[in-house]
Amino acid sequence: VMFGSILNEHPMFWCTSITFPGVFADMCRALEKKYFCESEFVFCQGALAEMMYITSHGSFALLEENTTRSATPLSSFFANEKRYFCEVALYVEAVLHSFALRTDSFAEVFVLTAGRLARVLSNSPMCATMYIEYVTDFVNRYKMPTKSNTLVADMAAEDLHCSKAACENNSFYLELNVDTRRVLKFLDLTYLQDRLPEAEEDLAATLSLEVPSSTRRRTSVSDFMRKLHGEVTVAQTQVMLREAYVELDPQDGLHARYSEAIEQERAESGILSLIALVRRDYHGFVAPQVATGSGALTRAQWDELQEALRWAEPDAERLAGAIFLVAIKGLGKSPSLTRQMPAEDQRPEQALLYILSNYRDAVPTVRELSSNAQESVYGILELQKSFNFAQMLQGENVPANVLQLRRGITSRGGLGLLQFFVLYLLGFMSGLAGGKGSRFMTSLNATAVIRGLNLMKNVLIDEPSPLYWTYIRERSYELLKHEASDSNNLAQARLACLCRTQTHEDFLRLQKAWQKLSKVQQAELALLLLADGISNQAIVCEFLPLCLERAKANPFVTVGTFLEVLLDLMQAVRAATKKKNWMVVQVDLNDLAAFVLMVKNSYVFQSCLVRSKLRSTSSRIYLDMTQENWRRVNEPQSDTVVIARGLHHLVRRHKMEEPSEAWANAPKYNRSQRLVKIQI
């Protein structure tokens, strides 16, 4: 292929050349060659990025602004190199160039547009599947480069960094490249417990930690627990932590082998934050927040977290187990790890349980925990199959999930397991944004977390339904600035949680989208949002907050249109599960979330369910968008589309003049009973 060498140095195009050589040849033919004179801009800083650029021959300058000056402190220069710029423009609707690319000689540049790439992929469903997986991961990793004191070359490398990481986690790539360090059945980390690595000996000596000899055994978990309350710095604590919990070893631990650096940072951040809580070190806990200038956790909120900690009664045994669970929890999301499990064990919690049961040499620290702590770790992972605390904070769960949590805790250990769960959550939630301390637990974020922890503390005391709706009601008070007075208000409050709404202004914008729905649509949506899964069937949509967040950002989707499509989907789900005796229907919307991110045509999105399929397993429903939808994500807007969209709205209006059978037959007293319970 004439232009094969142009694409082959890019990770994903190289993977395509090996797995789908015919498609790769078409991609090469889709490239367009452009020529530039000396001192001409290939693209300008601040301009809309419309295609991917690949430099080939000539001299180039990377500049932080559109200038003809020969050099600036942050500039970068290169010549006759293949470099890839603005790949993200192939996958998202609108992104601006963060820097400028200027030629310093006659130059040759290749470009690839989103339309041409889509046309190539539309001819190969399997290759398109590979790219959908890759693009979803790529966009999730991508962050808009910032210009402040950052070398332009580093900003330019962001695309390639995201590409490399997304490619290495792609299932097709993993089939081609078997890394023996990642083969779980051969993995044994017990050797890390026998000897202190030379690099860490040097670091320990720098931090004035005692190192009697080069053969010193690592700090054990029990040693680590004893030293927690001593006079040690955060850096010293981190060194001891990596010695005691070898899964966190920076070179050979599980995160180093299977996950991104951010997952190890989150785990260590959660643990350091939990230790700061135990030490009552407020300044150590909020240090990352002060450094970033975000609204730091208040002293009053700190006191509430301290109260939750006291309630959890964190003795050394319980704390050691909670730290271990925080250390390994993020690994359940690693595709390169979970794909080595049986199909039924690939969901995050089940994958970790499988490893703990079948590959204990891969997680050797578990043997240093007491039997009670081990049982608590297993118990929490079992509970999280049906109850996810972060999902509850977003209103993604329903009261039935709280009931499942209550029953699970009662059957597995009662109050002690619940206390362990709260202790673990204090660490896990604090570490979500990383940092040596808690970057996540700001004043704004802590409000919802503290309310959620209060719910957890009362889960064995109060009835699940009133407990859940009290949490939603309190969240509504923060957003509405007054009590939820009726079913509509309460439904809107739960929708606000699902949309990750954090300010009153955000809520007012959401209200406008709600008000654009017809009265019958509002009633249907309220029915969906207020179902509890105990007295009537509830549909729990996994990844719904992500869908709503992306709908808010995509002008071709919008929240209002997404809600209309969601109502149609729920009717289809009810029909598909009519013969199943499910009180809680789990619907996986991961595929839809990816589609919402990438679709660039309003009518294609509005009609996407016609081309989708519902796939049912023993425990949940999956919405598959199918190749018919993916082929149309880049279909341009046209007059025909505008007319079709207008007709679509007319048909919907006609359909919604009468309420659906589900709404007409719904037991109205259930909704009023819920509101009465909340007021008690």
N, C-alpha and C positions, 0 to 999 in steps of 0.2 A: 504494500500500500504506500503510495507516494508520500503521504503526510503522516505515516505511522509514527515516525520518530518524534513528531511534534507533540503527540498526545501520550506517548508511552512512558514519559517520566512522571506523569500524574498518577497517583496511587489507584484511583478508581478506573481511569481509562486503561491502565495497565491490566487491572483485574478483568476488565471487559475484553481486552485483546486475547486473554487466555481462555476465558469461559465462553465467550460468544464472539469468535473471530469475524463472523459475517457481519454482525452488528457493529463491531469496531471498524470494519472497512467502510460501512455506511457513515459512521461518525466522522471518519477522516474526510470523506467526500462532502460532508456537511460544513467543513471548515471553509472560511472565506479569507483569502489573503488580501491584506491591505498594505500600501506603501506610504511612508511618511518622509517628509523632507527634514533637514536639520532644523532644530529649535521649534518643531511643531509638537503640539500637545496631542497625545494619543487619547487621553481623557483628562478632565480638569477636576480639581478638588471642589466638592460641593455640587457637581452635576449629577443628574440621575443616571445610575448605572443600568445599562440596557443589554449588556452582553458580557461574555467572558473573553478576556484578552490573553493571548499567548505570544510573548516576544520570541523572536527567532534570531535575526541578524541585525547588527547595528549597535550603536551606543545609546544608553538610556540614562535618565536621571529620575529618581524618585524624590518628589518635593512635597513639603507639607502645605504649600500654597501655590497658587498659579503665578509663577514668577519666572522671569528670564535671567535672574541672577545666576552666576556660575555655581554657587554653593551656599548652603546655610548649615548651621550646626547639626540639624537633624536630617540633612539630605543623605542620599545614598546613590551610588553610581555603579553601573555594570555594563558589560558589552558582550555580545554574541552568546547570550545565555538563554535557555528556555525557562521562562518564568511564567507562572499562571496568576492572573489577577481577576478579582471580582467574580469568582465562581458562583457566589451567593445570588448574583443577579439572574442566574438560570432558574432559581427555585422560589424566589419571593417576588411579590408584586412591585415593591418600591424600596430601593436602597440607594443612598447617596455615596459617591466616591469620597473617602476620607482623606485622600491625598491625590497628587497629580503625577502623571507619567509623561515625561517630555523626552523627545529624541534629541540626541546630541550629534547625530550624523544621519545620513540617509539610512532608513531602517525598514525592516519587514516585520509585520505583526499579523498573526492569525486571530480571527474572532469566531465565536460560536454563540448563536442566539438560542433562547429558550424554545422558540417555535421549531427551529430545525432539529434540536435535540429531541423534542417531543414527537416529531414526525418519525424520526428514526426508531425511537422506542416503541411507538404504536405498532410496529411490524413484528415485535418480538415480546409476547406476554411474559415469558420467563425473565428476560433481561429487564423488562419494565418492573417486574417484581423486585429484582435485585436493586434497582435504582430507587424505588419507592422506600425500601428499607434504609438505603444509604442516605437519601435526601432527608428523610425524617430525622435521622440521627445527626446529620450535618447541621441542619437548621437549629436543632435543639442545642447544639454546642456553640453555634456562632454567636459572637458578641461584637457589636459595632465597635471598631477600634477608637480609642480616645487619643487626641493629639497632644495632650499636655505632657511635655517632657518625654515623649516617646519617639524613638527613632522610627523614621518612615519605613525602613526595611522591616522592622518588627511588626508594624501595622500591616504591611503588605503580606507578611508570612502567616497572618491569621487564617486566611482561606485554606492554605496548604496544611496548616496544623489541624484544622477541623476535618479536612478531607482525609488525612492520614489516620486520625483517630476513628472517624466514622467507618472508614474502609476496613480497618483492622478488627472492628466489631461486627462486620457484615457476615452473615451466615455463609454466603457464597465464597467470600475471601477465606474464611476459617476452614472451609473444606479443602481449599487449595494449599493452605499454609498451616500445617500441623506443627505447633510449637511444643516440643517435648517438656518444656518447663510448665506448660499449662495442662498436661494430661493428668487428670485428677487421680486415676487409679494407680499411677506411679508416684504420686506426690507424698513425701514424708518430710515434715518440718521439724521432727523431733531433734534433729541434729542442731537446730538453732538454739535449743535449750541447753546444750552441752558446753558451748564455748562462746566467749564474747568476741565478735568480729573486730579485726584490727582497726578498721575505720572508726568504730564506736569506742574502742579503747582510747584512741587519740582524742575524740570529742569529750569523752568522760574525763580524761585528764585535764583538758582545757577548762572544763567546768568544775574542777576541783573535787571530783568524785573519787573515792578511794578505788585504786586498781592494784591490788597486791601483786598480781602476776599476770602474764599474758594468757594463762590458762584458767583465769577466774571464771567460775560458772556465772551465768546470767542471774540477775535478780529474779527471785521466784515471785509468784503472785502474793504469797503470804508476806514475803519481805517488803514488797511494794505497799501492801496495806499498812504495815507497821511504820513505814517511812512517810506516809502521806501527811501526817500531822507535824512533821519535823520542819526545820528551817531550810527549805529547799526552794529554789527558784522555779519558774515555769519551764525554763529550758532544761533544768536538771530533772524535773518531773517527767518531761517528754522523753528524755533518754532512758530513764528507769522504766517508763511505760512500755517502750519498744522492746526492752529486755524481757520484761515480765510477760507481756502479751506478744509472742513472737509472730502472730498473724499480722502485726503492724510493722514488722521489720522492713525498713525502707528499701532494701535491695532484694530480699528473697521471700518476704512475707506474701500473704494471699493478695493483698491489694496491689503490691508491686507486680504480681504476675497476671492478675485478672481484671483489675479495674483502673479507672482513671485516677490521676493524682488527687483530684478534687474529692473523690470518695474517701481516700485515706485522710485527707485534711478534715472532712466532715466528721469522720469517726473520732479523730484525735481532738478536734474542737469540742465535740460533745462530751468526751471523757474529761478534758481539762476544765470544761465549764462545770461539770458535775463535781469535780474535785474542789473547784473554787466555792461552790455552794456548801460543800461539806466543811471547808475551812473557814466559811463565812467571809470570804475575800471578795467583797463587792467590786473593788477597783480592778482586780484581776479578771473578774467575770465580764465587766463592761469595757475592758481595754480596747478591743477591736472596734467597738461602737464609737468611742471617743476619738480613735484614730481616723475614722471615716467621717466624723462630724454628723452622724445620724442621730435622731432623737433618742438619747440613751434611756435605758431602763431606769425608772424612778426608784427612789428609796422605798416608797410605799409598795411598789410592785415587787421589789426585792424581798421585802418582808413577807409578802404573800407567797413567793417561791420558797422562802425559808420555812414558812408554815407547812407547805406541801411536803417539804423534805422531812420535817419533824414527824409529820403524820406517817410517812413511809418507814420510819425507824430504821435508818441505814446502818446496821452493824457491818462488821468487816466481811462476813460471809455473804450477805445480801449485796453489798457494794461491789465485791469482786465479780459476782455473777452479772450484775447490771453493766459493769464496765466491759466484760467479755461480750455481752450481747450487742452493745453499742459498737464495739470494735468490728464485729463480723456482719452486722445487719445489712450494710450497703452492698455486700457481695452477692446477695440474692438477685440483684438487678443486672449482673454481668452476663451478657449473652454467651461469652466464651466459656463461662463456667456452667451456666444452667443448661446449655445444649448437650452437655455430657450426661445429663440425667435422663431417666425414662420420661416419656412424653407427659405422663400424669404427675410428674414431680418437678416440673419446670417453672412453676410460679414461685415468686421469691421466698415466701416462708416455707413452702414445701421443699424447695431446693436445699435450704439450710438444714432442715430437719433430716433430709436424706444424707447430707454430708456428715452431720453429727452422728448419725446411726451407722453409716457404712464406710466413712473415710476419716476416722478419728485421728489418724496420723497427720492429716492435713490441717487439723485444728487441735494441736496437742495441748493447748492451754486448758481445754475443757477438763482434762484429767486432774488439773490442780485445783479445780473448784470442788467444794463440798457436794455431797449427794443432794442436799436440799437446794443448793444454788443451781446444780445441773437440772434438777426437776423443774425449777422455776424458769430456766431458759427454755426448756422444751415446752413448758406450759404456755409461756407467752407467745411462742411461735405458733402453737396450735390455735390460740385465741385469735391471733392476727389473721388467720385464714378467713375469718368471718367478720372481724372488727378491726378497722384501721382508724387510729386516733386522728391522724392528719385529715383523713376523709371526713370524719365527724365534724372537725372544726370548719370544714368547707360546706357542711350540710349535705355531703355526698351520701352519707349513711341515712338510715331511717330508724325509728324506734325499735323495730324488730332486731336490728343489729345490736342495740344496747341490751335487749332481752337475751340474745345469744351470748353476749359478753357475760351477763350476770349468771346465766346457767353454767357457762364454761368455767367461770371462777369458782362457783359453788361446788362443782363436781371435781375440781382439780386441786383445791387447797384453800379456798375461802379467803379470809382477810389477808393472810400472809402473801398469797400470790398477787392480790390486788395491790398491796403495798410495794411489792417488787415491781409491778407494772408501772406504777406512778414514779418510782425511783428511776427506772429505765427511761421513761418518757421525759423526765427532767433533763437527762443527758442528751437523748436523741434529738429532741426538739431544739435544744440550745445549739446543737452543732450543725443545723441545716445549711447555714451559709458559711461555715468554716471559721477560721480565725483562731488565734491562741487565746481562748476565752470565747465568748459568744457574740458573733457578729449578727446573728439572727434575732436574738431575744431583745429587740428594741422596745421602747415604750408602746409603739403601735402594735407590734406583733404579740407582745406579752399579754395584752388585754384578752385576746381570744384564747390563748394558751391557758391562762389562769382560769378562765371560765370553764374551759374543757377539763382541766384538772379537778376543779370543784365537782363537776359532774362525775368524774371517775371515783372520787372519794365517797360519793353517795350511792354508787351503783348497787350496793348490796342492801341499801336501806330503803330508797324510794322506788316507786314503780317506774319502769323504763319509759313509758310514753310521756307522762308528765315531766319526767326528768329531762328528756330530749327536747320537748317543746319549750321548757323553761329556758334552756340554753339558747334556742332560736329566738325566743321572745326577748331575752336580754341583749342579744345581738341586734335585734330590730330596734330596741330602745336607743342603742348607740347610733344607728343609721337614720332612723325615722325621727329621732328626737322626741318620740312619744311612744306610749304603750301600743302594741298591736291590738286593735280594737275588734277586728273581725277576721274571717278566714282569708280574705284577699290580702290584708296586711301581713298576715302570718306567712302566706304563700310567697309574697314578695320578699319577705325577710329571708326565707330559705333560699330563694332565687339569688338574693344578694350575696349570701354565703357562697353559693355555687359559682357566682361570677367573681369571687375573690374581691368583693367590694370592701374598701377600707375607709372611705370618707363619705360624708353626707352628700357632697357634690357628685361623687360617683353614683351614689344611690339615686339621686334625682335624674341622672341620665338614664339609668336603668328603668326608672318609673315611666319615662317617656316612651321607651320601647314597649313596655307593658300596655300602656294606654293606647298604643296604635293597634293592638289586637282587638278583634271584635269581642263583645260581651261573652258570647258562647266560647270563644277561644280562651278568654281569661278564666272562665269557669272550668273548662277542660284542664287547663294548665294548673289551676288551683287544686283540682282533684288529684292530679298526678303528684304535686308537691306536698300535699297534706296526707297522702296515704301512709299508714304506719306499718303495714306488713304483719300486724297482729290481729286486728279486727277486720281488715280488708287487704286485698292484694296490693303490694307496693313494688314498683319497678326501680331498681337501683342501677343507675347508669355510671359505670366506671369510665373515667377520663372525661366526664361531662364538664367539670371546671376548666379543663384544658381546651375543650371544644369552644366553650363560651368565651374564654380569653382570646382565642384565635379569631373567633367570629367578630369580636369587638374590634380587632385590629385589621380585619380584611374588609375593604369597602365593597367587595362583591358578595359578601355574605351578610354581615351585620347581625346584631343580637336578635332583632325582631324577626328577621327572615329565618334565622336558625331555630327560634322557638316554634315557628310554624312547621318547619320540617320535623322538629322533635315531636310535635303532637301527632303528625302522620306516622312517624316511626313507632310511637307508643301504641297506636291503634293496631299496627301490624304485629307488634310484640304480643299484645293481648290476644289477638287472633291465633298466633302461633303457639301460645301456651294455654289455650282454652281447655285442652284435655289433660294438662299437667296439674297436679295438685300442689302448685308452688305458691306460698304466701309471699315470698320475696323472690322476684325475678332479677337475676344479675345479667346486665347487658353490657358487653365490652364494646366501647366506642373508640378504641384506639385507632382503627382504620379511618373512621370518620374524622377524628382529630387531625390526622395527616392530610386528609382531603380538604378540610376547611382551611388548612394552612396554605395549600397550593392552588386551589381553584381560582381562576381568573375570569369567570363568566357567571353572572348572577343567575341566569336561567338554568345553566348546567347544574348549579348547586340546588336550586329550587326543585328540580326534577330528578335529582340524583337517586332517590329511593327507588324509582322505577327501574334503574339499572343495577340495584344492589341486591344482595342476598342475605337472609338470616340463616345462620348456621347454629344448630342446637347441639349441646353436649349434655352430659348427665347433670351438670351443675350450673351452666350459664348459657346465654345466647350471645353469639358473635355477629356483628354487622360487618359483612365483607363488601367493600365498595366495587369490586370486580374490575376487570380490564376495560369494560365499556365506559366506566366513569373516568378511569385514569387516562385513557386516550384523549379525553376532552378537557383536561384541566387547563390547558393553554389556549382553548378555543376563544378567538377574539369576540368582543362585543360587536353587534351589528344591528341594523334596523330590524332584521328578522327576529333577533333576540329580544329587542325591546317590545315588538308586537307580541311575541310568544309570552313574554313576562306579563304583559297586560292581560292577555287571555287567561293566563294562569291565575292571576289575582281575581278575575271575574268568576272563574270556576270555583275558587276557594270561597269567595263571598257567598255564592249560591249554596255551596255545601254547608256552610256554617250558619245558615239561617236557622237551622234546627239543631239542638244539642244531640250529641251521639248517644247511642244506646247505653254505653257505659255510664255516662253522666246522668241520663234520665233515670236509670235503675239504681243509681248509687244511694245507699241509705243515708239520707240527709242528717239524721240524728247523730251519726258518728262525728261529723265535723263540729257540731255544737257541743257534743260531749267533750271533745278534745279541748275546746276553748274554756269550758267550765273547769276541767281539770287543771288547766294552766293557772286559772285564777285562784285556785285553792292554796 
